[in-house]
Amino acid sequence: MKNFKLKITFNAPVTLGFVFLACLVLLLGMVTGGASTQLLFMTYRSSLLSPLTYLRLFTHVLGHSGWDHYVGNMAYILLLGPMLEEKYGSDKVLKVIVVTALITGIINFVLFPASALCGASGVVFAFILLTSFANFRQGEIPLTFILVAAVFIGQQVAEGLFVRDNISNLSHIIGGLVGAGAGYALNMHKKKY
């Protein structure tokens, strides 16, 4: 009988790093009663003279309001991230995360001065729309992309108009647009073989 060995591989470094870092941020937030999350991992209108204002434009995607919020976002990121890293490379997936964080952070800062934003849901929507471009070919628009965009973005628009909650539907839409733009750009520049 052959010796059957299994080993655990660190297959998606950006995805796993993001998930572990967000978990550490959540635990730190719990230990500090939310003070660390508010100080470093939540974007809101604050002085442009403070260096933390600029840091939070990027780090707000690591902060979460609790375990449910964290698990909901990380389930999608763990599901989609490894496939995206395999297809596009870790560096490009990291760029999608950073661009999504920056754009959603700036838009929240400018348009919603009385609201704070934290969580990775913009990144989740970027990943969802980026995934729908997985089988993209030049000169074609995948039907899966059209359906995903209609379902997810349509739902966010409807909820933004008709449901009053603490969810930033605009950051979901912006994240989806970043993912769609990245998917289109990454696949348009792909070499033909």
URDAKA-V423024 format. One record per backbone hydrogen bond with DSSP energy under -0.5 kcal/mol. NH is the residue of the N-H (numbers start at 1). CO is the residue of the C=O. E is the energy in kcal/mol with one decimal. If there is no record, write none. Layout:
NH,CO,E
NH,CO,E
This chain:
4,2,-0.7
5,3,-0.7
11,9,-1.5
16,12,-3.0
17,13,-2.3
18,14,-2.6
19,15,-2.5
20,16,-2.7
21,17,-2.6
22,18,-2.6
23,19,-1.7
24,20,-2.3
25,21,-2.4
26,22,-2.2
27,23,-2.7
28,24,-2.7
29,25,-2.4
30,26,-2.1
31,27,-2.3
32,28,-2.2
33,30,-0.9
34,29,-3.3
35,32,-1.3
38,34,-2.4
39,35,-2.3
40,36,-2.7
41,36,-0.6
41,37,-1.9
43,117,-2.6
50,47,-1.2
53,50,-1.0
54,50,-0.7
55,51,-1.9
56,52,-2.8
57,53,-0.8
58,55,-1.7
59,55,-2.2
60,56,-1.5
61,58,-0.8
62,59,-2.1
63,59,-0.6
63,60,-0.6
70,66,-2.5
71,67,-3.4
72,68,-2.4
73,69,-1.8
74,70,-3.0
75,71,-2.2
76,72,-0.9
77,73,-2.1
78,74,-3.0
79,75,-1.6
80,76,-2.9
81,77,-2.6
82,78,-0.5
84,80,-2.1
85,81,-2.8
86,82,-2.2
87,83,-2.2
88,84,-3.2
89,84,-0.7
89,85,-1.4
93,89,-1.8
94,90,-2.5
95,91,-1.8
96,92,-2.0
97,93,-2.1
98,94,-2.6
99,95,-2.9
100,96,-2.4
101,97,-2.6
102,98,-2.6
103,99,-2.7
104,100,-2.5
105,101,-2.4
106,102,-2.7
107,103,-2.5
108,104,-2.3
109,105,-2.4
110,106,-2.7
111,107,-2.9
112,108,-1.9
115,112,-1.8
117,43,-2.4
119,60,-2.7
124,120,-2.4
125,121,-2.4
126,122,-2.0
127,123,-2.7
128,124,-2.5
129,125,-2.3
130,126,-2.5
131,127,-2.6
132,128,-1.4
133,130,-1.3
134,131,-2.2
136,133,-2.1
140,137,-1.9
142,140,-0.5
146,142,-1.6
147,143,-2.7
148,144,-2.8
149,145,-2.9
150,146,-2.5
151,147,-2.8
152,148,-2.7
153,148,-0.6
153,149,-1.5
154,149,-0.9
154,150,-0.9
155,151,-1.8
156,152,-1.8
157,153,-2.5
158,154,-2.5
159,155,-2.8
160,156,-2.5
161,157,-1.8
162,158,-2.5
163,159,-2.4
165,163,-0.8
169,167,-1.5
172,168,-1.3
173,169,-2.4
174,170,-3.0
175,171,-2.5
176,172,-2.5
177,173,-2.4
178,174,-2.6
179,175,-2.6
180,176,-2.6
181,177,-2.7
182,178,-2.8
183,179,-2.7
184,180,-2.4
185,181,-2.8
186,182,-3.2
187,183,-1.8
188,184,-2.1
189,185,-1.5
